Amino acid sequence: MENLIQNLKVQIIEQLNLAETKPEDIDASAPLFGEGLGLDSIDALELIVLLEKNYGLKIADPKDAKNIFQSVKTLAEYISSQKK
């Protein structure tokens, strides 16, 4: 799980062009939207693309996205649960 979280941090930085951010700057439990990383709805679309491109996962119900994208940790948990 730690490797997945680390990989996700790097992928999020690359996908969202967060040039000033380093993986160690991102708290895995911090909110991705609002406080924390301060992402917006456009960034959410980019995260959906990242999930599809890198993990072959689609979010069937948009309402689920809010829980999945709470933090890097919840995103990693979602990916892990879908890979089994």
Order of alpha helices (4+ residues) and beta strands (2+ residues): alpha-alpha-alpha-alpha
